[in-house]
């Protein structure tokens, strides 16, 4: 399987700060992409499987919190490390509550930054795998007919086929046929696997 090169996005309106971030991250095996404005980043950004964002909190136009808000609005789980040269505890708290992975004060320590970026990239990979598994699960569940789904939901509550037949006023054979079909569609071999899939 081909490994995807991690991407680290950096937004800062200060060219010197962008240069500094590049220097600090030179030994991180990642594609470092820098932007001098949040809007340029937002226009260019496409979600990927292994990425993170370092974003200055205070910038002209769109600031770091607004970048975070717009990404969340689009359903993006891009891990964000916010940085600021100004004490901004309330902003840090707000950002962390909304999912930012960290908040660093300038001047940023290089070793700390590398550590935080590696942690954010690992988090990104985890979120991507979770999203992929969720999408696969939803695709499998969507293949069920309404009756198969109804029976599956009764099976995972622990009801037996005769009890399901009684509840739905259908024959036990019909329940067993539906059970067999839904287990085949979902590629599961036991009620335990079925429960795991639904949960």
C-alpha positions as CSV (number, residue, x, y, z in Angstrom):
1,X,0.0,0.0,0.0
2,X,1.4,3.4,-1.0
3,X,2.1,5.7,2.0
4,X,0.8,9.2,1.8
5,X,3.3,12.0,2.5
6,X,2.1,14.0,5.5
7,X,1.3,17.7,4.8
8,X,1.9,20.4,7.3
9,X,0.1,23.7,6.4
10,X,1.4,26.9,8.0
11,X,-0.5,30.2,7.9
12,X,1.3,33.4,9.2
13,X,1.2,36.9,7.7
14,X,4.9,37.3,8.8
15,X,7.4,36.0,6.2
16,X,10.1,35.7,8.8
17,X,7.8,33.5,11.0
18,X,7.1,31.3,8.0
19,X,10.8,30.9,7.3
20,X,11.3,30.0,11.0
21,X,8.6,27.3,10.9
22,X,10.2,25.8,7.8
23,X,13.6,25.7,9.5
24,X,12.1,24.1,12.6
25,X,10.3,21.5,10.6
26,X,13.1,20.7,8.2
27,X,13.7,17.3,9.7
28,X,10.0,16.3,9.8
29,X,9.2,14.0,6.9
30,X,6.4,16.1,5.5
31,X,5.4,18.4,2.8
32,X,5.5,21.9,4.4
33,X,3.1,24.3,2.6
34,X,3.1,27.9,3.7
35,X,0.5,30.7,3.3
36,X,0.7,34.4,4.1
37,X,-3.1,34.7,4.4
38,X,-5.9,32.6,5.8
39,X,-8.1,33.2,2.7
40,X,-5.4,31.8,0.4
41,X,-5.2,28.7,2.5
42,X,-9.0,28.2,2.7
43,X,-9.3,28.6,-1.1
44,X,-6.6,26.0,-1.7
45,X,-7.3,23.5,1.1
46,X,-8.6,20.0,0.3
47,X,-8.9,17.5,3.1
48,X,-6.3,14.7,3.2
49,X,-5.5,11.6,5.2
50,X,-2.4,12.8,7.0
51,X,-2.1,16.5,7.7
52,X,-2.1,19.3,10.3
53,X,-2.2,23.1,10.4
54,X,-0.1,25.6,12.2
55,X,-2.0,28.9,12.3
56,X,-1.2,32.3,13.7
57,X,-4.0,33.5,15.9
58,X,-3.8,37.2,15.0
59,X,-3.8,38.0,11.3
60,X,-5.4,40.8,9.2
61,X,-8.7,39.8,7.8
62,X,-9.4,36.2,8.8
63,X,-7.8,35.2,12.2
64,X,-6.9,31.8,13.5
65,X,-10.2,31.2,15.3
66,X,-12.2,32.1,12.2
67,X,-10.1,29.7,10.2
68,X,-10.9,27.0,12.7
69,X,-14.6,27.9,12.6
70,X,-14.8,27.8,8.8
71,X,-13.0,24.4,8.8
72,X,-15.4,23.0,11.4
73,X,-18.4,24.4,9.4
74,X,-17.1,22.4,6.3
75,X,-16.9,19.2,8.5
76,X,-13.1,19.2,8.5
77,X,-11.3,17.5,11.3
78,X,-7.9,19.0,10.4
79,X,-5.8,19.1,13.6
80,X,-4.9,22.7,14.3
81,X,-2.0,24.1,16.4
82,X,-2.6,27.8,17.0
83,X,0.3,30.1,17.8
84,X,0.3,33.7,19.0
85,X,2.8,36.3,20.1
86,X,0.3,37.8,22.5
87,X,-1.1,36.4,25.7
88,X,-4.5,35.2,24.8
89,X,-5.7,32.7,27.4
90,X,-9.4,33.1,26.6
91,X,-8.7,32.5,22.9
92,X,-6.6,29.5,23.7
93,X,-9.4,28.0,25.8
94,X,-12.0,28.7,23.1
95,X,-9.8,27.1,20.4
96,X,-9.1,24.0,22.5
97,X,-12.8,23.6,23.3
98,X,-13.5,23.7,19.6
99,X,-11.0,21.0,18.9
100,X,-7.6,22.7,18.4
101,X,-4.9,20.2,19.4
102,X,-2.6,22.8,20.9
103,X,-1.8,26.4,21.5
104,X,1.8,27.7,21.5
105,X,3.1,31.2,22.4
106,X,5.8,32.9,20.2
107,X,8.7,32.7,20.2
108,X,8.0,29.0,19.6
109,X,10.5,26.5,20.8
110,X,11.6,24.3,17.8
111,X,11.7,21.0,19.6
112,X,8.3,21.6,21.2
113,X,6.9,22.5,17.8
114,X,8.2,19.3,16.2
115,X,6.8,17.3,19.0
116,X,3.3,19.0,18.7
117,X,3.3,18.6,14.9
118,X,4.2,14.9,15.1
119,X,1.4,14.4,17.6
120,X,-1.1,16.3,15.4
121,X,-0.1,14.2,12.4
122,X,-0.7,11.0,14.3
123,X,-4.1,12.4,15.4
124,X,-4.9,13.2,11.8
125,X,-4.1,9.7,10.7
126,X,-6.3,8.2,13.5
127,X,-9.3,10.5,12.6
128,X,-8.9,9.6,8.9
129,X,-8.9,5.8,9.7
130,X,-12.0,6.3,12.0
131,X,-13.8,8.2,9.2
132,X,-13.0,5.5,6.7
133,X,-14.3,2.7,8.9
134,X,-17.4,4.8,9.7
135,X,-18.1,5.3,6.0
136,X,-17.5,1.6,5.2
137,X,-19.9,0.7,8.1
138,X,-22.6,3.1,6.9
139,X,-22.2,1.8,3.3
140,X,-22.8,-1.8,4.5
141,X,-25.7,-0.9,6.7
142,X,-27.3,1.1,3.8
143,X,-27.4,-2.1,1.7
144,X,-30.1,-3.5,4.0
145,X,-33.8,-3.3,3.2
146,X,-36.0,-1.6,5.8
147,X,-37.3,-5.1,7.0
148,X,-33.7,-6.5,7.2
149,X,-32.6,-3.5,9.2
150,X,-35.6,-3.8,11.5
151,X,-34.8,-7.5,12.1
152,X,-31.1,-6.7,12.6
153,X,-32.0,-4.1,15.3
154,X,-34.1,-6.7,17.1
155,X,-31.4,-9.3,16.8
156,X,-28.8,-7.0,18.5
157,X,-31.2,-6.5,21.5
158,X,-30.9,-10.3,22.1
159,X,-34.3,-11.4,20.8
160,X,-34.6,-14.9,19.4
161,X,-36.1,-15.6,15.9
162,X,-39.3,-16.9,17.4
163,X,-39.7,-13.8,19.5
164,X,-38.9,-11.5,16.5
165,X,-41.5,-13.5,14.5
166,X,-44.1,-13.0,17.2
167,X,-43.2,-9.2,17.5
168,X,-43.5,-8.6,13.8
169,X,-46.3,-11.1,13.2
170,X,-44.4,-13.0,10.5
171,X,-43.2,-16.6,10.4
172,X,-40.0,-17.8,12.0
173,X,-38.9,-19.0,8.5
174,X,-39.3,-15.5,7.2
175,X,-37.3,-14.1,10.1
176,X,-34.5,-16.7,9.5
177,X,-34.4,-15.9,5.8
178,X,-34.1,-12.2,6.5
179,X,-31.4,-12.9,9.1
180,X,-29.4,-15.0,6.7
181,X,-29.6,-12.4,4.0
182,X,-28.6,-9.5,6.2
183,X,-25.7,-11.4,7.7
184,X,-24.5,-12.2,4.2
185,X,-24.9,-8.6,3.1
186,X,-23.0,-7.3,6.2
187,X,-20.4,-10.0,5.9
188,X,-20.8,-11.1,9.6
189,X,-21.1,-14.6,10.9
190,X,-22.5,-14.1,14.4
191,X,-24.8,-11.9,16.4
192,X,-21.8,-10.6,18.3
193,X,-20.2,-9.3,15.1
194,X,-23.6,-7.8,14.2
195,X,-23.7,-5.9,17.5
196,X,-20.2,-4.6,17.0
197,X,-21.2,-3.3,13.5
198,X,-24.2,-1.5,14.8
199,X,-22.4,0.0,17.7
